[in-house]
Amino acid sequence: MDAIITDIHGNLEALDAVLDAIGDSQSSRIICLGDLVCYGPDSIECVRRSSDWDIVILGDWDATLLAHDPSEWNSMMNLHIEYVRREFDISEDSDFLYSTIRSYHESHNESGIDFVHGTSRGKRDWVFPEDAYDSRKLNKIAERFENVCICGHAHLNGVYRQHDSTWEFVQPEPGICYDIGIVDKTIVTVGSVGQPRDDDPRATFATRDGNFVTFHRVAYDVETTVNKIRANPNIDEMYGDRLLHGR
């Protein structure tokens, strides 16, 4: 069984709570779909943790630490990215941190399943629940993968099932198994460990056992993360305040 995590975003308290939950499960592998860094106060430590995982996909925030193009981000985000890059540059294990990020994969495919950060079209593409009404968009994404695409980036969990040329959205409930092999094609968005945006502050991860995916929610010490952000003048307090409400 695989444990699938994504969008950690420098939130070490959430990550460690999820890793503890994974340790209590029957999972034999950890697959991370990217975005270890930025927003939160502990990007460096989250990247250090990732060096032990089986498969890690390169997220768009991870990629920008390797090659920052300011034209791709707004001014506030550019300042934040430059701050995080400086922190990586002055770290005593800077070379290790950057080599770890460079080892991340663009994507991973096995048994007809694409593991990606955004979608099979690109790491900055996403799928949101309202896209279930946009068959043209989802059909274009589905052309790029064989059977199943499991992705992050949206910070929301969901199961999208293709029926001929139309799509059904299923809002997953924690602890329920969802069959991802019952239709021609399925898209799964895993949700976020470190910055969930579904009005639930608990961290999210998923497990996959064959054709079945189960979503999990894990409570963590949100206040500690928020207080770290508030104490850091280089991180906008908004990135902490939203954690309290899962937004």
N, C-alpha and C positions, 0 to 999 in steps of 0.2 A: 504494500500500500504506500502511496506517495502522499506526503504533506506538501501542499502548494500554498506559498505565501507571496505577497507582493506589496508594493507601495509602503515601505517601512518608514521612509522619510525622516531618518534621524531620531526616531522615537524608540529609545533603548528600553524603556520600561515596558512598552507594549510588546516589543520584540522578545524580550526575555520571558514575559508571561506566555506568549505564544510558543516559544521554544520549550518551555516547561510542559505545556499542554501536549505538544507533539511528542515529547519524551514519554508521556504517560499513555500515548496511543500505540497502535501496532505499526506505525509508519516505518518503512525501511529506508526511504529517501526523502530529502528535502529539495524541492524545486522552487526556486524563487524567480518571479517574473519581473524583477527589477525595481528601480527607484529606491535605492537604499538611502539616498542622501537628500539634504536640504529640507527646509521648513522646520525640522526639529533640531534639538540642541546637541545630538550625539551622532552626527553622520560618520565620524571617524570610527567610533566603536562599532557601529552597525556594519561598516565595510569589513572591519577585522573579523566580526562574527561570520561573515559570509564566506570567508576563505575555507571553511570546513564543509560547506554544503555541496551537494552532488551536482546540481545544475543551477546556474544563475544566468538570467537573461539581462541584457543591458537595457536599462530604462532611459528615457530622454533626459532626466536629471543627472543620471550617472554619466551619460555621454557628454554632457556639457562640462563636466569637470575635466574631461580629457581634451576637449576642443570647444571653447566657449565662443559662440557667435552671438554678439549682443543684438543683432537684428532679429533674432528668433524670440526674444523675450522683452517684456516691458521694463521700464527703468527701475522700478522697485525690485523686480526679480533679478535684474542684472547686478544690482548692488549686493543682493543676498548671495548670488552665485560667486561673485568675486570674494566675498567674505569667506565662504566655505572653501574656495580654492586656496586662499591664503592659509587657512587652518591646515589643510592638507600639505601645503608646501613647507610649512615650518615644523610639521610633526617629525619626530625622530625616526619614525618608520615610513617616511613619505614614499620612498621607492617601493616598499612593499604594498602600500595602499594603492598607489597608481597601477602597479602590476596586477594587483587583484582585480581592479576594475577593468583593466585591459583583457583579463582572462574571461570576462563575461561573454556570453554568446549573443549573437543577434537574434537567434531563435533556436528552438529545438523541436525536432519531429520524431515521433516514434508511434508505431501501431496506429497510424492514421490520425494521430492527434498532433496539432500544432500548438506549441507553447510559445507565446509571444508576450511582449509588453503591452502594446496598444491593440493592434489587430494584425492580421496577416498582410495588411497593406502598408503598415509602418508603425513605428513606436510612438508617434504622436497622434495617431488615429484612436478613436474610442467608440464604445457602444454604450448608449444610455437606454433606459426603459422605453422612452418615447420613440426610439428608433425601430421598435417593433412595428410601428405604423409606416415606416419608411422602407418598404420592401426593396426598392431599387438600391438603397445604400447597403442593406444587409446582403442582398444577392450579389452585389459587387464584391463584398468582403468574402462571401462564401465561395466565389470562384477561385480564391487564392489558397484554399485548404481542402483536404481530402474528405474528412468526415467530421472532425471536431476541432474547434479552436478554443483554447483556454487562455484567457488574457487578464491583464490588470488594467492600470491607467485610469479606469472610470471611477475608482474608489467606491463602487457600489457592487453588490453581488446580484447575480441574475442568471437565468437559463433562458436561452433564445432558441426555439425549435422551428425549423423550416418545414412547412407543409406545402409541397409543390412550390409555388413562387411566393407564398405568403409566410408570415412569421407569427409565432405565439411567444409571448413573454411570460415566464413563470417567476414569481417572486419567491425565492427559497426561504424556508424556515430552518433554523438551526436544528441539527440532529436528524434531519430527514434525508434519506437517500434519493437522489434523482438520477434516473436512467438517461445517459447521454448517447445511447446507441439505438433508441427506438424510432428515430426518424432519419431522413437522409443526411441532414447536417445540423449541427448544434454549435452554438457559441455559448461559452461560459465566462462570465466575469466574476472574478474571485472576491473582489472587495479589497479593503486596505487594512494592513496591520496597524500602521502608525498614524493614519489620518482618515478614518471612515467618514463618509458624508451622507449617511442615510438616517440621520437623527438618532443614532445609537452610538454612544461613545466607546463601546467595547470593540476591541480588536477583532478582526475577521481573518480566518484562514479556511482552507478546504482540504479535504482528503479525497483521494481517488483510489478506488479499488476496482480494477477492470473497467466496466462501463458505468460504474456508479460513482457519483460525486456527492459528498456530504459537506455542508457548510457548518462552521463552528464559530461561536462568539466567546471571547475571553475578556473578563474584566481585568483591569490593571490599575496601577497607581497613577491616574491621570493628573492628580494635583502636583505630584513631583515633577512630571514633565512640564506642566504649565508654569510652575515656579521657576524652573531652569530657564525657560524661554523669557519670562518676565525679567529675570536677572541679567539677561544677555542683551546689551544695547544694540548688538548687530543683528538681532532677529526681531521682526515686527511682532508685537504682542498679539496681534490678530491670529497668528499661527498657533498660539497657545490657547487663546480664548475659544476658538472654534472646536478644540478638542473636547471641551467640557460638554458640548452639545452634539458632537458627532456631525459637524457640518463643514 
